[in-house]
Amino acid sequence: QVQLVESGGGLVQAGGSLRLSCAVSGSVFSTYSVAWYRQAPGKEREMVATMLRSGTTNYAASVEGRFTISRDKAKDTVSLQMNNLKPEDTAVYYCNAGGAFGDWGQGTQVTVSS
């Protein structure tokens, strides 16, 4: 089982930036795709950004051009750089390995004020 621990959430004004990090255990990157998901109050969890084992990335249309997913194999971390944040980005953000039926972190709150 993969262990994932997120950090870096917080409160930021619209237009600002945050960087989320996810510490992962084990040889995750050679075995699993990794991703960031988010869940806003009253809404379903949605995919934000994914990175396949090959390094290919994919983004939700709502964050394309503003968010960047990256991984650091030496540090066993997955990051999400979030720029030009909007109030609608407010949600709990989750790190994921192995897809919807894989492993999840505990989540980190991101709040964007208008």
C-alpha positions as CSV (number, residue, x, y, z in Angstrom):
1,Q,0.0,0.0,0.0
2,V,1.3,3.4,-0.9
3,Q,1.3,6.1,1.7
4,L,0.8,9.7,0.7
5,V,1.0,12.9,2.8
6,E,0.0,16.3,1.5
7,S,1.1,19.7,2.7
8,G,1.1,23.2,1.5
9,G,-2.5,24.2,1.6
10,G,-3.8,27.4,3.1
11,L,-5.6,30.7,2.5
12,V,-4.7,32.9,-0.4
13,Q,-6.3,35.8,-2.2
14,A,-7.6,35.5,-5.7
15,G,-4.8,35.8,-8.2
16,G,-2.2,34.4,-5.8
17,S,-0.2,31.2,-5.9
18,L,0.2,28.1,-3.8
19,R,2.3,25.0,-4.1
20,L,1.1,21.7,-2.8
21,S,3.4,18.8,-2.1
22,C,2.8,15.2,-1.6
23,A,5.3,12.9,0.0
24,V,5.0,9.4,-1.3
25,S,6.3,6.1,0.0
26,G,7.9,3.3,-2.0
27,S,8.7,3.1,-5.7
28,V,5.6,4.9,-6.7
29,F,6.6,6.6,-9.9
30,S,7.8,3.4,-11.6
31,T,4.6,1.6,-10.8
32,Y,1.7,4.0,-10.7
33,S,0.4,7.2,-12.3
34,V,0.0,10.0,-9.8
35,A,-2.6,12.7,-9.6
36,W,-4.2,15.5,-7.7
37,Y,-7.9,15.6,-7.2
38,R,-10.1,18.1,-5.3
39,Q,-13.5,18.2,-3.7
40,A,-15.4,21.3,-3.0
41,P,-18.3,21.4,-0.5
42,G,-21.4,19.8,-1.9
43,K,-19.6,18.6,-5.0
44,E,-18.1,15.4,-6.2
45,R,-14.4,14.8,-6.1
46,E,-12.8,15.8,-9.5
47,M,-9.5,15.2,-11.2
48,V,-7.3,18.3,-11.4
49,A,-4.0,17.0,-12.9
50,T,-2.5,13.6,-13.6
51,M,1.0,12.4,-14.5
52,L,1.5,9.0,-16.1
53,R,4.5,6.8,-15.4
54,S,5.9,8.1,-18.7
55,G,5.7,11.7,-17.5
56,T,2.8,12.6,-19.7
57,T,0.5,15.1,-18.0
58,N,-3.2,15.9,-18.3
59,Y,-5.2,18.7,-16.7
60,A,-8.8,19.5,-16.1
61,A,-10.0,22.3,-18.5
62,S,-10.7,24.6,-15.6
63,V,-7.0,24.6,-14.5
64,E,-5.2,24.2,-17.8
65,G,-2.5,26.9,-18.1
66,R,-2.7,27.8,-14.4
67,F,-1.7,24.6,-12.6
68,T,1.4,22.4,-13.1
69,I,1.9,18.9,-11.8
70,S,5.5,17.7,-11.3
71,R,7.4,14.9,-9.6
72,D,10.8,14.6,-8.0
73,K,12.0,11.0,-8.0
74,A,15.0,11.8,-5.8
75,K,12.8,13.3,-3.1
76,D,9.7,11.0,-3.7
77,T,7.4,13.9,-3.9
78,V,4.6,15.0,-6.2
79,S,3.8,18.7,-6.4
80,L,1.1,20.9,-7.7
81,Q,2.0,24.5,-8.5
82,M,-1.2,26.6,-8.6
83,N,-1.0,30.1,-10.1
84,N,-3.7,32.7,-10.7
85,L,-6.0,31.1,-8.2
86,K,-9.7,31.8,-8.3
87,P,-12.4,31.5,-5.6
88,E,-13.8,28.5,-7.4
89,D,-10.5,26.6,-6.8
90,T,-11.4,26.5,-3.1
91,A,-11.5,22.8,-2.1
92,V,-9.8,20.0,-0.3
93,Y,-7.0,18.8,-2.5
94,Y,-6.0,15.1,-2.5
95,C,-2.9,13.4,-3.7
96,N,-3.5,10.0,-5.4
97,A,-1.5,7.1,-6.7
98,G,-2.9,4.4,-8.9
99,G,-6.1,6.0,-10.1
100,A,-9.6,6.1,-8.6
101,F,-9.2,2.7,-7.0
102,G,-5.7,3.4,-5.8
103,D,-4.3,5.1,-2.7
104,W,-5.2,8.6,-1.3
105,G,-3.7,11.1,1.0
106,Q,-5.6,12.7,3.8
107,G,-6.2,16.0,1.9
108,T,-5.2,19.6,2.4
109,Q,-7.5,22.6,2.4
110,V,-7.1,25.3,-0.1
111,T,-9.2,28.5,0.3
112,V,-9.1,31.3,-2.2
113,S,-10.7,34.5,-1.1
114,S,-12.2,37.0,-3.5
